Amino acid sequence: MAWLTQILGSSIGKKLMMAVTGLSFIGFLAGHLAGNLTIYGGADAFNGYAEHLHALGPLLAVAEFGLLGLFVIHVLVGLVLFWQNFKARPVRYAVNKSPGGKTIGSATMPYTGVLILLFIIFHLSNFSRFFVDQSATTIYQIVSNAFQNPVYICLYVLAMLVVALHVSHGFWSLFQTIGLNHPKYMPAITATGLVLSVVFALGFGFLPVYIAFIA
């Protein structure tokens, strides 16, 4: 196990950890969005989706806490790397460039990561069966009631924009970390990351608007 500790303790090891946990988070977002889209089928379809998940029993709890743990690791390791880079270069360069070009997404990665983690905790406290009693109601009703609050709608939409911003840079960055940064592939990977960020922003961001004003 010493080799594993040595690898994870190195800068490269930390970046690989960021890539693996980041890819896991993107995979979760894609699956979660696909499930949430059942809400357009009405209360029965969305409740049926939720019941299917709950039927997994302990496996669902393991997955939920596992994903939360992965994202906590992702944020903490990201902050460590950010601090190490900051200490190594306390005086900022006059021209600051990155391999993928300086973007808002790349410049705000540490901050958007922390904001997303805070939102996940807030989101779980409002919808998770570990924090909300669902015995006397349905998940559709819980979601519908939550999105009658304009403050929550705005918060949710803003959070999805933050997620999109984070993914827009994080997606191509993780492929660069694992060595797939060949000029032949990176334009397509970068474009895919941008498409994913737009899909997540619109897919998740429109849900509270739909529930509050259309459904």
Residue frames relative to the residue before (quaternion, step in Angstrom):
aa qw qx qy qz dx dy dz
M 1.0000 0.0000 0.0000 0.0000 0.00 0.00 0.00
A 0.4998 0.6714 -0.4252 0.3444 3.58 1.25 -0.32
W 0.6369 0.5364 -0.3327 0.4427 3.58 1.03 -0.81
L 0.6401 0.5263 -0.3241 0.4564 3.57 1.07 -0.78
T 0.6489 0.5124 -0.3084 0.4704 3.56 0.98 -0.87
Q 0.6497 0.5207 -0.3128 0.4570 3.56 1.02 -0.84
I 0.6624 0.5066 -0.3070 0.4586 3.59 0.95 -0.88
L 0.7098 0.4561 -0.2630 0.4680 3.56 0.84 -1.01
G 0.6433 0.5202 -0.3233 0.4594 3.56 1.21 -0.42
S 0.6151 0.5435 -0.3445 0.4557 3.57 1.26 -0.27
S 0.6539 -0.5093 0.3834 0.4075 3.55 -1.28 0.32
I 0.6510 0.5095 -0.3168 0.4650 3.59 0.96 -0.84
G 0.6407 0.5318 -0.3184 0.4532 3.57 0.99 -0.86
K 0.6491 0.5123 -0.3136 0.4668 3.57 0.98 -0.85
K 0.6615 0.5041 -0.3099 0.4607 3.57 0.97 -0.84
L 0.6261 0.5189 -0.3329 0.4774 3.58 1.08 -0.71
M 0.6265 0.5269 -0.3272 0.4721 3.57 1.06 -0.78
M 0.6257 0.5289 -0.3237 0.4732 3.57 1.05 -0.79
A 0.6625 0.5167 -0.3065 0.4474 3.58 0.95 -0.89
V 0.6819 0.4907 -0.2912 0.4576 3.59 0.87 -0.96
T 0.6962 0.4529 -0.2839 0.4791 3.59 0.85 -0.92
G 0.6288 0.5341 -0.3361 0.4544 3.59 1.08 -0.68
L 0.6513 0.5020 -0.3118 0.4760 3.58 0.98 -0.83
S 0.6190 0.5362 -0.3338 0.4668 3.59 1.08 -0.73
F 0.6599 0.5086 -0.3035 0.4622 3.57 0.98 -0.86
I 0.6459 0.5053 -0.3216 0.4734 3.60 0.98 -0.78
G 0.6339 0.5232 -0.3226 0.4694 3.57 1.03 -0.77
F 0.6363 0.5183 -0.3172 0.4753 3.55 1.04 -0.80
L 0.6438 0.5269 -0.3269 0.4484 3.59 0.91 -0.87
A 0.6549 0.5132 -0.3145 0.4569 3.58 0.94 -0.87
G 0.6860 0.4749 -0.2832 0.4730 3.59 0.91 -0.90
H 0.6562 0.5175 -0.3037 0.4576 3.56 1.00 -0.85
L 0.6419 0.5121 -0.3229 0.4706 3.57 1.01 -0.77
A 0.6309 0.5355 -0.3340 0.4513 3.58 0.96 -0.85
G 0.6760 0.4816 -0.2933 0.4744 3.58 0.97 -0.81
N 0.6690 0.5173 -0.3011 0.4407 3.56 0.95 -0.86
L 0.5870 0.5929 -0.3696 0.4091 3.57 1.15 -0.53
T 0.5280 0.6250 -0.4167 0.3962 3.60 1.22 -0.27
I 0.5152 0.6484 -0.4175 0.3740 3.58 1.23 -0.31
Y 0.5960 0.5584 -0.3636 0.4480 3.59 1.19 -0.45
G 0.6246 0.5281 -0.3358 0.4671 3.57 1.27 -0.27
G 0.6307 -0.5458 0.3272 0.4441 3.58 1.27 0.00
A 0.7557 -0.4120 0.2768 0.4273 3.52 -1.38 0.11
D 0.6671 0.5164 -0.3164 0.4338 3.61 0.87 -0.92
A 0.6627 0.5063 -0.3112 0.4557 3.58 0.94 -0.86
F 0.6881 0.4758 -0.2880 0.4661 3.58 0.90 -0.91
N 0.6512 0.5010 -0.3134 0.4762 3.59 0.98 -0.80
G 0.6239 0.5379 -0.3329 0.4589 3.57 1.09 -0.72
Y 0.6270 0.5250 -0.3224 0.4768 3.56 1.05 -0.78
A 0.6650 0.5018 -0.2989 0.4655 3.58 0.94 -0.92
E 0.6554 0.5102 -0.3143 0.4598 3.58 0.96 -0.83
H 0.6111 0.5478 -0.3437 0.4565 3.55 1.09 -0.71
L 0.6549 0.4980 -0.3065 0.4787 3.57 1.01 -0.81
H 0.6767 0.5000 -0.2982 0.4507 3.58 0.87 -0.94
A 0.5903 0.5840 -0.3646 0.4214 3.59 1.17 -0.53
L 0.5586 0.6058 -0.3851 0.4155 3.57 1.25 -0.28
G 0.3115 -0.8031 0.4619 0.2112 3.56 1.33 -0.29
P 0.8540 -0.0457 0.0476 0.5160 3.60 -0.87 -0.97
L 0.5776 0.5960 -0.3809 0.4076 3.59 1.11 -0.58
L 0.6316 0.5312 -0.3314 0.4572 3.57 1.06 -0.74
A 0.6485 0.5151 -0.3163 0.4627 3.57 0.97 -0.86
V 0.6383 0.5215 -0.3198 0.4672 3.57 1.00 -0.85
A 0.6630 0.5050 -0.3022 0.4628 3.57 0.96 -0.89
E 0.6632 0.5184 -0.3085 0.4430 3.60 0.91 -0.91
F 0.7223 0.4207 -0.2527 0.4873 3.56 0.78 -1.00
G 0.6017 0.5602 -0.3511 0.4482 3.56 1.14 -0.62
L 0.6726 0.4846 -0.2919 0.4771 3.57 0.94 -0.90
L 0.6335 0.5165 -0.3317 0.4711 3.56 1.00 -0.78
G 0.6504 0.5189 -0.3076 0.4617 3.56 1.00 -0.86
L 0.6391 0.5252 -0.3222 0.4605 3.58 0.99 -0.84
F 0.6929 0.4660 -0.2970 0.4632 3.57 0.93 -0.83
V 0.5864 0.5442 -0.3721 0.4706 3.60 1.10 -0.59
I 0.6427 0.5085 -0.3116 0.4808 3.58 0.97 -0.90
H 0.6340 0.5497 -0.3224 0.4381 3.57 0.96 -0.93
V 0.6953 0.4670 -0.2732 0.4730 3.57 0.86 -0.97
L 0.6814 0.5001 -0.3028 0.4404 3.59 0.83 -0.95
V 0.6659 0.4814 -0.3051 0.4813 3.58 0.93 -0.89
G 0.6212 0.5467 -0.3333 0.4518 3.56 1.06 -0.75
L 0.6624 0.4975 -0.2985 0.4739 3.57 0.99 -0.85
V 0.6190 0.5345 -0.3396 0.4645 3.59 1.06 -0.75
L 0.6652 0.4935 -0.2998 0.4734 3.59 0.92 -0.91
F 0.6303 0.5345 -0.3249 0.4599 3.56 1.01 -0.83
W 0.6807 0.4856 -0.2853 0.4684 3.58 0.92 -0.91
Q 0.6449 0.5159 -0.3215 0.4633 3.59 1.00 -0.81
N 0.6533 0.4972 -0.3110 0.4789 3.59 1.00 -0.81
F 0.6394 0.5323 -0.3217 0.4520 3.55 1.04 -0.81
K 0.6736 0.4878 -0.2932 0.4715 3.59 0.95 -0.89
A 0.6590 0.5144 -0.3093 0.4532 3.57 1.04 -0.76
R 0.7864 0.1517 -0.0797 0.5935 3.58 1.20 -0.52
P 0.0630 -0.8526 0.5183 0.0213 3.62 0.50 1.19
V 0.7109 0.3510 -0.2366 0.5616 3.58 1.17 -0.58
R 0.3662 -0.7620 0.4921 0.2076 3.56 -0.48 1.18
Y 0.5111 -0.6386 0.4840 0.3111 3.50 -1.14 0.75
A 0.5750 -0.5843 0.4375 0.3695 3.57 -1.16 0.55
V 0.7573 0.1768 -0.1138 0.6183 3.55 1.13 -0.72
N 0.1024 -0.8155 0.5694 0.0131 3.56 -0.58 1.17
K 0.0442 0.8216 -0.5629 0.0789 3.56 -0.38 1.24
S 0.1490 -0.7508 0.6337 0.1124 3.53 -1.27 0.50
P 0.6808 -0.5086 0.3165 0.4214 3.61 -1.15 0.49
G 0.7491 0.3772 -0.2205 0.4980 3.58 1.02 -0.69
G 0.5981 -0.5395 0.3723 0.4611 3.57 1.26 0.12
K 0.4889 -0.6655 0.4779 0.2996 3.55 -1.01 0.80
T 0.0417 0.7968 -0.5988 0.0696 3.57 -0.70 1.08
I 0.6536 -0.4754 0.3913 0.4400 3.56 -1.30 0.18
G 0.6318 0.5554 -0.3283 0.4296 3.57 1.03 -0.81
S 0.6985 0.4616 -0.2799 0.4697 3.59 0.87 -0.93
A 0.6789 0.5125 -0.2924 0.4370 3.58 1.01 -0.79
T 0.7676 0.3655 -0.1822 0.4939 3.58 1.13 -0.58
M 0.2905 0.8087 -0.4819 0.1711 3.62 1.24 0.14
P 0.6841 0.4748 -0.3283 0.4459 3.67 0.73 -0.84
Y 0.6943 0.4904 -0.2762 0.4485 3.56 0.96 -0.88
T 0.6654 0.4794 -0.3109 0.4803 3.58 0.95 -0.82
G 0.6042 0.5631 -0.3572 0.4362 3.59 1.09 -0.64
V 0.6630 0.4896 -0.2965 0.4825 3.58 0.95 -0.88
L 0.6489 0.5205 -0.3168 0.4557 3.59 0.96 -0.85
I 0.6491 0.5093 -0.3181 0.4671 3.59 0.99 -0.81
L 0.6367 0.5219 -0.3312 0.4611 3.59 0.96 -0.82
L 0.6548 0.5036 -0.3126 0.4690 3.60 0.91 -0.85
F 0.6552 0.5058 -0.3140 0.4650 3.57 1.00 -0.81
I 0.6212 0.5413 -0.3486 0.4467 3.60 0.98 -0.79
I 0.6519 0.5031 -0.3137 0.4729 3.58 0.93 -0.87
F 0.6539 0.5056 -0.3007 0.4757 3.58 0.97 -0.88
H 0.6526 0.5276 -0.2995 0.4540 3.56 0.98 -0.92
L 0.6642 0.4967 -0.3015 0.4703 3.58 0.92 -0.90
S 0.6505 0.5276 -0.3215 0.4417 3.59 0.99 -0.78
N 0.7085 0.4466 -0.2567 0.4824 3.58 1.20 -0.45
F 0.8178 0.2718 -0.1105 0.4950 3.59 1.07 -0.68
S 0.5986 0.6015 -0.3734 0.3748 3.59 1.09 -0.57
R 0.5342 -0.6398 0.4569 0.3107 3.55 -1.08 0.78
F 0.5891 0.5731 -0.3727 0.4309 3.60 1.24 -0.27
F 0.7622 0.3329 -0.1793 0.5254 3.57 1.21 -0.44
V 0.7570 0.3146 -0.1643 0.5486 3.58 1.19 -0.54
D 0.3994 -0.7096 0.5319 0.2323 3.57 -0.86 0.99
Q 0.0891 -0.8290 0.5521 0.0062 3.57 -0.47 1.22
S 0.4202 0.7424 -0.4436 0.2749 3.58 1.26 0.12
A 0.7595 0.3768 -0.1997 0.4912 3.59 1.04 -0.72
T 0.7667 0.2504 -0.1559 0.5703 3.59 1.24 0.06
T 0.4771 -0.6436 0.5022 0.3256 3.58 -1.26 -0.18
I 0.6272 -0.5422 0.3945 0.3963 3.54 -1.22 0.43
Y 0.6029 0.5534 -0.3638 0.4449 3.59 1.07 -0.65
Q 0.6715 0.4921 -0.3017 0.4647 3.58 0.93 -0.85
I 0.6199 0.5371 -0.3365 0.4627 3.57 1.05 -0.76
V 0.6728 0.4842 -0.2884 0.4793 3.57 0.91 -0.93
S 0.6517 0.5264 -0.3088 0.4504 3.57 0.95 -0.92
N 0.6624 0.4994 -0.3050 0.4678 3.59 0.94 -0.85
A 0.6453 0.5340 -0.3243 0.4397 3.58 0.97 -0.86
F 0.7489 0.4100 -0.2208 0.4714 3.56 0.94 -0.89
Q 0.4698 0.6015 -0.4856 0.4263 3.54 1.16 0.57
N 0.6078 0.5340 -0.3340 0.4836 3.53 1.34 -0.23
P 0.3860 -0.7556 0.4752 0.2330 3.64 -0.44 1.14
V 0.5939 0.5638 -0.3678 0.4406 3.59 1.13 -0.60
Y 0.6716 0.4856 -0.2966 0.4746 3.57 0.94 -0.87
I 0.6089 0.5473 -0.3540 0.4521 3.59 1.03 -0.73
C 0.6767 0.4898 -0.2865 0.4691 3.57 0.86 -0.99
L 0.6486 0.5220 -0.3122 0.4576 3.56 0.96 -0.89
Y 0.6632 0.5120 -0.2978 0.4575 3.56 0.94 -0.94
V 0.6692 0.4968 -0.3020 0.4628 3.60 0.88 -0.93
L 0.6524 0.5070 -0.3101 0.4704 3.59 0.96 -0.86
A 0.6390 0.5275 -0.3247 0.4561 3.57 1.01 -0.81
M 0.6584 0.5020 -0.3162 0.4631 3.59 1.00 -0.75
L 0.6066 0.5286 -0.3494 0.4802 3.59 1.13 -0.57
V 0.6277 0.5207 -0.3237 0.4797 3.57 1.07 -0.75
V 0.6272 0.5278 -0.3270 0.4702 3.59 1.01 -0.84
A 0.6566 0.5169 -0.3073 0.4553 3.58 0.91 -0.93
L 0.6440 0.5222 -0.3134 0.4630 3.56 0.99 -0.85
H 0.6590 0.5125 -0.2975 0.4631 3.56 0.98 -0.88
V 0.6887 0.4842 -0.2783 0.4624 3.57 0.90 -0.95
S 0.5949 0.6034 -0.3693 0.3817 3.59 1.02 -0.76
H 0.7315 0.3446 -0.2191 0.5461 3.57 1.10 -0.64
G 0.6637 0.5608 -0.3131 0.3834 3.57 0.89 -0.92
F 0.6254 0.5691 -0.3563 0.3977 3.59 1.00 -0.76
W 0.7267 0.3993 -0.2666 0.4914 3.60 0.72 -0.98
S 0.6007 0.5869 -0.3555 0.4103 3.58 1.11 -0.66
L 0.6655 0.5021 -0.3193 0.4506 3.60 0.95 -0.82
F 0.6360 0.5080 -0.3354 0.4743 3.59 1.07 -0.65
Q 0.6121 0.5303 -0.3433 0.4757 3.56 1.10 -0.67
T 0.6415 0.5482 -0.3206 0.4303 3.59 0.99 -0.86
I 0.7366 0.4029 -0.2336 0.4905 3.59 0.96 -0.84
G 0.6641 -0.5765 0.2777 0.3866 3.57 1.27 0.32
L 0.5781 0.5764 -0.3910 0.4252 3.60 1.23 0.06
N 0.3464 0.7535 -0.4799 0.2863 3.54 0.72 1.12
H 0.2554 0.7750 -0.5298 0.2312 3.56 1.11 0.69
P 0.5753 -0.6202 0.4064 0.3453 3.62 -0.92 0.84
K 0.6031 0.5797 -0.3489 0.4225 3.58 1.18 -0.56
Y 0.7751 0.3713 -0.1767 0.4798 3.58 1.03 -0.82
M 0.6042 0.6338 -0.3616 0.3202 3.59 1.00 -0.79
P 0.6169 0.5331 -0.3843 0.4331 3.67 0.91 -0.62
A 0.6705 0.4873 -0.2985 0.4731 3.59 0.98 -0.85
I 0.6452 0.5146 -0.3164 0.4677 3.58 1.03 -0.81
T 0.6444 0.5168 -0.3152 0.4673 3.57 0.99 -0.85
A 0.6554 0.5047 -0.3063 0.4710 3.58 0.96 -0.88
T 0.6338 0.5267 -0.3301 0.4603 3.59 1.01 -0.80
G 0.6396 0.5269 -0.3223 0.4576 3.57 1.00 -0.80
L 0.6557 0.5015 -0.3114 0.4708 3.57 0.99 -0.81
V 0.6397 0.5164 -0.3235 0.4684 3.58 1.00 -0.81
L 0.6486 0.5184 -0.3133 0.4609 3.57 0.95 -0.89
S 0.6525 0.5194 -0.3228 0.4474 3.58 0.92 -0.86
V 0.6560 0.4933 -0.3100 0.4798 3.59 1.02 -0.78
V 0.6344 0.5317 -0.3246 0.4576 3.59 1.00 -0.84
F 0.6738 0.4846 -0.2986 0.4712 3.60 0.91 -0.89
A 0.6537 0.5199 -0.3206 0.4468 3.59 0.93 -0.87
L 0.7269 0.4182 -0.2439 0.4871 3.57 0.83 -0.98
G 0.6614 0.5405 -0.3093 0.4180 3.56 0.93 -0.92
F 0.7391 0.3636 -0.2110 0.5263 3.56 0.87 -0.95
G 0.6778 0.5430 -0.3026 0.3927 3.57 0.90 -0.91
F 0.6811 0.4890 -0.2999 0.4549 3.59 1.07 -0.66
L 0.5127 0.6822 -0.4100 0.3219 3.61 1.16 -0.49
P 0.7043 0.4389 -0.3056 0.4670 3.67 0.70 -0.88
V 0.6127 0.5407 -0.3476 0.4598 3.58 1.10 -0.65
Y 0.6567 0.5174 -0.3012 0.4586 3.55 0.97 -0.89
I 0.6810 0.4935 -0.2881 0.4579 3.57 0.89 -0.97
A 0.7125 0.4789 -0.2642 0.4396 3.57 0.91 -0.91
F 0.8381 0.2579 -0.0859 0.4730 3.58 0.89 -0.90
I 0.7645 0.3692 -0.1947 0.4912 3.59 1.17 -0.43
A 0.6782 0.5169 -0.3078 0.4220 3.59 0.81 -0.99
